[in-house]
Amino acid sequence: MLSYAFIDQLYFGELPCPLCLMQRIGFVIIGCALVLNIRCGAHSSHYGCGIVGGLVGMMVSLRQVLYMFCLAIQCLVKLFWNCIFMLGVMLAIPVFYWD
């Protein structure tokens, strides 16, 4: 998934959003923890660094999903109120011209 994002960014010229960049930082932290474990041996601080990187990526991705969800909810609320308004207008027009 991450390799496709890099290919899409470099080949097609698509710039990632800031939240995507922050998720990539979480991946890089996890990768650094893996490299530290391989080069310096297994140590609890390396695992802690990997866990922190995973938590950073998880929190940013949760924020991104909630942001998109809230935008969808706002659009649905606007649509609902527009429908109610139009229904009120359609019901009010015959009342004004009833004579």
N, CA, C and O atoms as a GROMACS GRO file, in nm:
protein
  396
    1MET      N    1   0.082  -0.119   0.000
    1MET     CA    2   0.000   0.000   0.000
    1MET      C    3   0.087   0.126   0.000
    1MET      O    4   0.062   0.220  -0.075
    2LEU      N    5   0.188   0.126   0.083
    2LEU     CA    6   0.275   0.242   0.092
    2LEU      C    7   0.358   0.258  -0.035
    2LEU      O    8   0.384   0.370  -0.078
    3SER      N    9   0.399   0.146  -0.095
    3SER     CA   10   0.476   0.156  -0.219
    3SER      C   11   0.391   0.213  -0.333
    3SER      O   12   0.441   0.290  -0.415
    4TYR      N   13   0.261   0.176  -0.338
    4TYR     CA   14   0.173   0.234  -0.439
    4TYR      C   15   0.157   0.384  -0.417
    4TYR      O   16   0.151   0.460  -0.514
    5ALA      N   17   0.151   0.426  -0.292
    5ALA     CA   18   0.139   0.570  -0.264
    5ALA      C   19   0.263   0.644  -0.312
    5ALA      O   20   0.251   0.754  -0.366
    6PHE      N   21   0.381   0.586  -0.292
    6PHE     CA   22   0.503   0.650  -0.341
    6PHE      C   23   0.507   0.654  -0.493
    6PHE      O   24   0.546   0.755  -0.551
    7ILE      N   25   0.467   0.546  -0.558
    7ILE     CA   26   0.466   0.542  -0.705
    7ILE      C   27   0.367   0.645  -0.759
    7ILE      O   28   0.397   0.717  -0.854
    8ASP      N   29   0.248   0.651  -0.697
    8ASP     CA   30   0.148   0.747  -0.741
    8ASP      C   31   0.198   0.890  -0.722
    8ASP      O   32   0.173   0.977  -0.805
    9GLN      N   33   0.269   0.914  -0.613
    9GLN     CA   34   0.321   1.046  -0.586
    9GLN      C   35   0.432   1.084  -0.685
    9GLN      O   36   0.432   1.196  -0.736
   10LEU      N   37   0.524   0.993  -0.711
   10LEU     CA   38   0.638   1.026  -0.797
   10LEU      C   39   0.605   1.020  -0.945
   10LEU      O   40   0.650   1.105  -1.022
   11TYR      N   41   0.526   0.922  -0.987
   11TYR     CA   42   0.500   0.903  -1.130
   11TYR      C   43   0.392   0.999  -1.181
   11TYR      O   44   0.408   1.062  -1.285
   12PHE      N   45   0.282   1.011  -1.106
   12PHE     CA   46   0.170   1.093  -1.151
   12PHE      C   47   0.174   1.236  -1.097
   12PHE      O   48   0.095   1.320  -1.138
   13GLY      N   49   0.266   1.263  -1.006
   13GLY     CA   50   0.279   1.398  -0.954
   13GLY      C   51   0.173   1.435  -0.852
   13GLY      O   52   0.149   1.553  -0.828
   14GLU      N   53   0.109   1.337  -0.793
   14GLU     CA   54   0.007   1.364  -0.691
   14GLU      C   55   0.074   1.392  -0.558
   14GLU      O   56   0.158   1.314  -0.512
   15LEU      N   57   0.038   1.502  -0.495
   15LEU     CA   58   0.095   1.533  -0.365
   15LEU      C   59   0.006   1.475  -0.255
   15LEU      O   60  -0.116   1.488  -0.261
   16PRO      N   61   0.065   1.411  -0.155
   16PRO     CA   62  -0.016   1.355  -0.047
   16PRO      C   63  -0.065   1.464   0.047
   16PRO      O   64  -0.005   1.572   0.057
   17CYS      N   65  -0.173   1.436   0.114
   17CYS     CA   66  -0.227   1.532   0.211
   17CYS      C   67  -0.139   1.530   0.337
   17CYS      O   68  -0.062   1.436   0.358
   18PRO      N   69  -0.151   1.632   0.421
   18PRO     CA   70  -0.068   1.637   0.543
   18PRO      C   71  -0.093   1.518   0.637
   18PRO      O   72   0.001   1.471   0.701
   19LEU      N   73  -0.215   1.471   0.644
   19LEU     CA   74  -0.242   1.356   0.730
   19LEU      C   75  -0.175   1.230   0.676
   19LEU      O   76  -0.128   1.147   0.754
   20CYS      N   77  -0.169   1.216   0.545
   20CYS     CA   78  -0.098   1.102   0.486
   20CYS      C   79   0.051   1.110   0.515
   20CYS      O   80   0.116   1.008   0.541
   21LEU      N   81   0.106   1.230   0.509
   21LEU     CA   82   0.247   1.247   0.541
   21LEU      C   83   0.275   1.209   0.686
   21LEU      O   84   0.378   1.148   0.716
   22MET      N   85   0.184   1.244   0.776
   22MET     CA   86   0.204   1.209   0.917
   22MET      C   87   0.193   1.058   0.938
   22MET      O   88   0.262   1.002   1.023
   23GLN      N   89   0.107   0.992   0.861
   23GLN     CA   90   0.099   0.846   0.869
   23GLN      C   91   0.229   0.784   0.821
   23GLN      O   92   0.275   0.685   0.877
   24ARG      N   93   0.289   0.841   0.718
   24ARG     CA   94   0.417   0.791   0.669
   24ARG      C   95   0.526   0.808   0.773
   24ARG      O   96   0.617   0.725   0.782
   25ILE      N   97   0.518   0.914   0.852
   25ILE     CA   98   0.615   0.933   0.960
   25ILE      C   99   0.603   0.818   1.060
   25ILE      O  100   0.704   0.769   1.110
   26GLY      N  101   0.480   0.775   1.089
   26GLY     CA  102   0.461   0.659   1.176
   26GLY      C  103   0.525   0.534   1.118
   26GLY      O  104   0.587   0.457   1.191
   27PHE      N  105   0.511   0.513   0.987
   27PHE     CA  106   0.574   0.398   0.922
   27PHE      C  107   0.726   0.406   0.930
   27PHE      O  108   0.794   0.305   0.952
   28VAL      N  109   0.780   0.526   0.913
   28VAL     CA  110   0.925   0.544   0.919
   28VAL      C  111   0.976   0.514   1.060
   28VAL      O  112   1.082   0.453   1.076
   29ILE      N  113   0.902   0.557   1.162
   29ILE     CA  114   0.942   0.528   1.300
   29ILE      C  115   0.944   0.377   1.325
   29ILE      O  116   1.036   0.326   1.389
   30ILE      N  117   0.844   0.308   1.275
   30ILE     CA  118   0.840   0.162   1.290
   30ILE      C  119   0.959   0.099   1.217
   30ILE      O  120   1.022   0.007   1.268
   31GLY      N  121   0.989   0.149   1.097
   31GLY     CA  122   1.104   0.097   1.022
   31GLY      C  123   1.235   0.123   1.094
   31GLY      O  124   1.323   0.037   1.094
   32CYS      N  125   1.250   0.240   1.156
   32CYS     CA  126   1.372   0.269   1.233
   32CYS      C  127   1.386   0.175   1.352
   32CYS      O  128   1.496   0.131   1.384
   33ALA      N  129   1.274   0.145   1.416
   33ALA     CA  130   1.279   0.051   1.529
   33ALA      C  131   1.322  -0.088   1.481
   33ALA      O  132   1.398  -0.156   1.550
   34LEU      N  133   1.274  -0.129   1.365
   34LEU     CA  134   1.315  -0.258   1.310
   34LEU      C  135   1.464  -0.260   1.277
   34LEU      O  136   1.533  -0.357   1.307
   35VAL      N  137   1.514  -0.153   1.218
   35VAL     CA  138   1.656  -0.144   1.185
   35VAL      C  139   1.741  -0.144   1.312
   35VAL      O  140   1.845  -0.209   1.317
   36LEU      N  141   1.696  -0.072   1.415
   36LEU     CA  142   1.768  -0.072   1.542
   36LEU      C  143   1.775  -0.212   1.602
   36LEU      O  144   1.879  -0.252   1.655
   37ASN      N  145   1.666  -0.288   1.594
   37ASN     CA  146   1.665  -0.425   1.644
   37ASN      C  147   1.762  -0.514   1.566
   37ASN      O  148   1.828  -0.599   1.624
   38ILE      N  149   1.770  -0.494   1.436
   38ILE     CA  150   1.858  -0.577   1.354
   38ILE      C  151   2.005  -0.541   1.378
   38ILE      O  152   2.089  -0.630   1.392
   39ARG      N  153   2.036  -0.412   1.382
   39ARG     CA  154   2.176  -0.370   1.394
   39ARG      C  155   2.231  -0.377   1.536
   39ARG      O  156   2.346  -0.415   1.556
   40CYS      N  157   2.149  -0.340   1.634
   40CYS     CA  158   2.198  -0.330   1.772
   40CYS      C  159   2.150  -0.443   1.862
   40CYS      O  160   2.189  -0.449   1.978
   41GLY      N  161   2.069  -0.531   1.810
   41GLY     CA  162   2.014  -0.638   1.893
   41GLY      C  163   1.882  -0.597   1.955
   41GLY      O  164   1.849  -0.478   1.965
   42ALA      N  165   1.808  -0.698   1.996
   42ALA     CA  166   1.676  -0.674   2.053
   42ALA      C  167   1.689  -0.602   2.187
   42ALA      O  168   1.763  -0.644   2.275
   43HIS      N  169   1.614  -0.493   2.200
   43HIS     CA  170   1.614  -0.417   2.324
   43HIS      C  171   1.474  -0.360   2.343
   43HIS      O  172   1.405  -0.328   2.246
   44SER      N  173   1.434  -0.348   2.467
   44SER     CA  174   1.296  -0.306   2.494
   44SER      C  175   1.270  -0.163   2.446
   44SER      O  176   1.157  -0.132   2.407
   45SER      N  177   1.372  -0.077   2.446
   45SER     CA  178   1.350   0.060   2.398
   45SER      C  179   1.323   0.062   2.248
   45SER      O  180   1.250   0.149   2.200
   46HIS      N  181   1.381  -0.031   2.174
   46HIS     CA  182   1.355  -0.039   2.030
   46HIS      C  183   1.210  -0.081   2.006
   46HIS      O  184   1.142  -0.027   1.919
   47TYR      N  185   1.163  -0.177   2.085
   47TYR     CA  186   1.024  -0.218   2.072
   47TYR      C  187   0.931  -0.104   2.111
   47TYR      O  188   0.826  -0.085   2.049
   48GLY      N  189   0.970  -0.029   2.215
   48GLY     CA  190   0.890   0.087   2.256
   48GLY      C  191   0.881   0.191   2.147
   48GLY      O  192   0.776   0.252   2.127
   49CYS      N  193   0.992   0.213   2.077
   49CYS     CA  194   0.994   0.307   1.965
   49CYS      C  195   0.899   0.260   1.854
   49CYS      O  196   0.828   0.341   1.794
   50GLY      N  197   0.900   0.130   1.826
   50GLY     CA  198   0.809   0.075   1.725
   50GLY      C  199   0.664   0.089   1.766
   50GLY      O  200   0.578   0.118   1.683
   51ILE      N  201   0.637   0.068   1.895
   51ILE     CA  202   0.499   0.082   1.943
   51ILE      C  203   0.454   0.227   1.934
   51ILE      O  204   0.340   0.254   1.896
   52VAL      N  205   0.542   0.320   1.968
   52VAL     CA  206   0.509   0.463   1.957
   52VAL      C  207   0.481   0.499   1.811
   52VAL      O  208   0.387   0.573   1.782
   53GLY      N  209   0.562   0.448   1.720
   53GLY     CA  210   0.538   0.474   1.578
   53GLY      C  211   0.404   0.418   1.532
   53GLY      O  212   0.332   0.482   1.455
   54GLY      N  213   0.371   0.299   1.580
   54GLY     CA  214   0.241   0.241   1.546
   54GLY      C  215   0.126   0.322   1.602
   54GLY      O  216   0.024   0.339   1.536
   55LEU      N  217   0.142   0.370   1.724
   55LEU     CA  218   0.037   0.452   1.785
   55LEU      C  219   0.021   0.586   1.713
   55LEU      O  220  -0.090   0.636   1.696
   56VAL      N  221   0.133   0.644   1.671
   56VAL     CA  222   0.126   0.770   1.594
   56VAL      C  223   0.048   0.747   1.464
   56VAL      O  224  -0.041   0.824   1.431
   57GLY      N  225   0.084   0.642   1.392
   57GLY     CA  226   0.013   0.612   1.268
   57GLY      C  227  -0.134   0.582   1.290
   57GLY      O  228  -0.219   0.622   1.212
   58MET      N  229  -0.164   0.510   1.399
   58MET     CA  230  -0.302   0.476   1.429
   58MET      C  231  -0.384   0.600   1.464
   58MET      O  232  -0.497   0.614   1.418
   59MET      N  233  -0.327   0.689   1.543
   59MET     CA  234  -0.401   0.810   1.582
   59MET      C  235  -0.424   0.901   1.462
   59MET      O  236  -0.532   0.959   1.448
   60VAL      N  237  -0.325   0.913   1.377
   60VAL     CA  238  -0.341   0.999   1.259
   60VAL      C  239  -0.444   0.939   1.163
   60VAL      O  240  -0.527   1.012   1.108
   61SER      N  241  -0.441   0.807   1.144
   61SER     CA  242  -0.538   0.746   1.054
   61SER      C  243  -0.679   0.754   1.112
   61SER      O  244  -0.776   0.773   1.037
   62LEU      N  245  -0.693   0.741   1.242
   62LEU     CA  246  -0.824   0.757   1.305
   62LEU      C  247  -0.874   0.900   1.286
   62LEU      O  248  -0.992   0.922   1.260
   63ARG      N  249  -0.784   0.996   1.300
   63ARG     CA  250  -0.822   1.136   1.281
   63ARG      C  251  -0.866   1.160   1.136
   63ARG      O  252  -0.961   1.234   1.112
   64GLN      N  253  -0.799   1.098   1.041
   64GLN     CA  254  -0.834   1.115   0.901
   64GLN      C  255  -0.970   1.054   0.871
   64GLN      O  256  -1.051   1.113   0.799
   65VAL      N  257  -0.996   0.936   0.925
   65VAL     CA  258  -1.125   0.871   0.902
   65VAL      C  259  -1.238   0.952   0.966
   65VAL      O  260  -1.343   0.971   0.905
   66LEU      N  261  -1.216   1.000   1.088
   66LEU     CA  262  -1.319   1.081   1.153
   66LEU      C  263  -1.342   1.212   1.079
   66LEU      O  264  -1.455   1.260   1.072
   67TYR      N  265  -1.236   1.270   1.025
   67TYR     CA  266  -1.250   1.393   0.947
   67TYR      C  267  -1.337   1.369   0.824
   67TYR      O  268  -1.427   1.448   0.796
   68MET      N  269  -1.312   1.262   0.752
   68MET     CA  270  -1.392   1.230   0.634
   68MET      C  271  -1.536   1.195   0.673
   68MET      O  272  -1.630   1.232   0.603
   69PHE      N  273  -1.552   1.125   0.784
   69PHE     CA  274  -1.686   1.088   0.830
   69PHE      C  275  -1.764   1.212   0.869
   69PHE      O  276  -1.882   1.223   0.837
   70CYS      N  277  -1.700   1.307   0.937
   70CYS     CA  278  -1.769   1.429   0.978
   70CYS      C  279  -1.808   1.513   0.857
   70CYS      O  280  -1.914   1.575   0.857
   71LEU      N  281  -1.723   1.516   0.754
   71LEU     CA  282  -1.759   1.588   0.632
   71LEU      C  283  -1.881   1.525   0.566
   71LEU      O  284  -1.969   1.596   0.516
   72ALA      N  285  -1.886   1.392   0.565
   72ALA     CA  286  -2.001   1.324   0.505
   72ALA      C  287  -2.128   1.352   0.586
   72ALA      O  288  -2.234   1.373   0.528
   73ILE      N  289  -2.116   1.353   0.718
   73ILE     CA  290  -2.232   1.382   0.802
   73ILE      C  291  -2.280   1.526   0.779
   73ILE      O  292  -2.401   1.550   0.772
   74GLN      N  293  -2.187   1.621   0.767
   74GLN     CA  294  -2.226   1.760   0.742
   74GLN      C  295  -2.299   1.772   0.609
   74GLN      O  296  -2.397   1.846   0.599
   75CYS      N  297  -2.253   1.702   0.506
   75CYS     CA  298  -2.320   1.705   0.376
   75CYS      C  299  -2.460   1.645   0.386
   75CYS      O  300  -2.555   1.698   0.327
   76LEU      N  301  -2.473   1.536   0.460
   76LEU     CA  302  -2.605   1.475   0.476
   76LEU      C  303  -2.700   1.565   0.553
   76LEU      O  304  -2.818   1.572   0.520
   77VAL      N  305  -2.650   1.634   0.655
   77VAL     CA  306  -2.735   1.726   0.731
   77VAL      C  307  -2.780   1.841   0.643
   77VAL      O  308  -2.897   1.879   0.647
   78LYS      N  309  -2.689   1.897   0.562
   78LYS     CA  310  -2.727   2.005   0.470
   78LYS      C  311  -2.832   1.955   0.370
   78LYS      O  312  -2.930   2.025   0.343
   79LEU      N  313  -2.811   1.835   0.317
   79LEU     CA  314  -2.908   1.778   0.224
   79LEU      C  315  -3.043   1.761   0.290
   79LEU      O  316  -3.146   1.790   0.230
   80PHE      N  317  -3.043   1.712   0.414
   80PHE     CA  318  -3.169   1.692   0.487
   80PHE      C  319  -3.242   1.824   0.505
   80PHE      O  320  -3.362   1.833   0.479
   81TRP      N  321  -3.171   1.928   0.549
   81TRP     CA  322  -3.237   2.057   0.572
   81TRP      C  323  -3.280   2.120   0.442
   81TRP      O  324  -3.384   2.186   0.438
   82ASN      N  325  -3.206   2.103   0.335
   82ASN     CA  326  -3.250   2.154   0.205
   82ASN      C  327  -3.376   2.084   0.158
   82ASN      O  328  -3.465   2.147   0.102
   83CYS      N  329  -3.384   1.953   0.182
   83CYS     CA  330  -3.506   1.880   0.144
   83CYS      C  331  -3.624   1.926   0.226
   83CYS      O  332  -3.734   1.942   0.173
   84ILE      N  333  -3.604   1.947   0.356
   84ILE     CA  334  -3.713   1.996   0.442
   84ILE      C  335  -3.758   2.134   0.397
   84ILE      O  336  -3.878   2.163   0.392
   85PHE      N  337  -3.661   2.222   0.364
   85PHE     CA  338  -3.694   2.356   0.318
   85PHE      C  339  -3.773   2.350   0.188
   85PHE      O  340  -3.874   2.420   0.174
   86MET      N  341  -3.729   2.268   0.093
   86MET     CA  342  -3.799   2.259  -0.035
   86MET      C  343  -3.938   2.199  -0.018
   86MET      O  344  -4.032   2.238  -0.087
   87LEU      N  345  -3.950   2.103   0.073
   87LEU     CA  346  -4.081   2.046   0.101
   87LEU      C  347  -4.173   2.152   0.159
   87LEU      O  348  -4.290   2.160   0.123
   88GLY      N  349  -4.120   2.235   0.248
   88GLY     CA  350  -4.199   2.344   0.306
   88GLY      C  351  -4.240   2.444   0.200
   88GLY      O  352  -4.352   2.494   0.203
   89VAL      N  353  -4.151   2.474   0.108
   89VAL     CA  354  -4.183   2.568   0.000
   89VAL      C  355  -4.290   2.508  -0.090
   89VAL      O  356  -4.383   2.578  -0.130
   90MET      N  357  -4.278   2.380  -0.122
   90MET     CA  358  -4.376   2.316  -0.209
   90MET      C  359  -4.513   2.309  -0.142
   90MET      O  360  -4.615   2.320  -0.209
   91LEU      N  361  -4.516   2.290  -0.011
   91LEU     CA  362  -4.644   2.286   0.060
   91LEU      C  363  -4.701   2.425   0.081
   91LEU      O  364  -4.822   2.440   0.091
   92ALA      N  365  -4.616   2.527   0.089
   92ALA     CA  366  -4.664   2.663   0.115
   92ALA      C  367  -4.715   2.730  -0.011
   92ALA      O  368  -4.800   2.819  -0.001
   93ILE      N  369  -4.667   2.693  -0.127
   93ILE     CA  370  -4.711   2.760  -0.251
   93ILE      C  371  -4.860   2.742  -0.276
   93ILE      O  372  -4.926   2.841  -0.308
   94PRO      N  373  -4.916   2.623  -0.263
   94PRO     CA  374  -5.060   2.613  -0.284
   94PRO      C  375  -5.142   2.691  -0.181
   94PRO      O  376  -5.252   2.736  -0.212
   95VAL      N  377  -5.093   2.709  -0.061
   95VAL     CA  378  -5.164   2.785   0.041
   95VAL      C  379  -5.175   2.931   0.004
   95VAL      O  380  -5.279   2.993   0.024
   96PHE      N  381  -5.067   2.988  -0.051
   96PHE     CA  382  -5.069   3.129  -0.090
   96PHE      C  383  -5.157   3.155  -0.212
   96PHE      O  384  -5.214   3.264  -0.226
   97TYR      N  385  -5.168   3.058  -0.300
   97TYR     CA  386  -5.246   3.076  -0.423
   97TYR      C  387  -5.378   2.999  -0.418
   97TYR      O  388  -5.431   2.960  -0.522
   98TRP      N  389  -5.431   2.977  -0.300
   98TRP     CA  390  -5.552   2.895  -0.284
   98TRP      C  391  -5.675   2.969  -0.332
   98TRP      O  392  -5.772   2.904  -0.372
   99ASP      N  393  -5.675   3.101  -0.328
   99ASP     CA  394  -5.794   3.179  -0.361
   99ASP      C  395  -5.847   3.145  -0.491
   99ASP      O  396  -5.947   3.202  -0.534
   0.00000   0.00000   0.00000
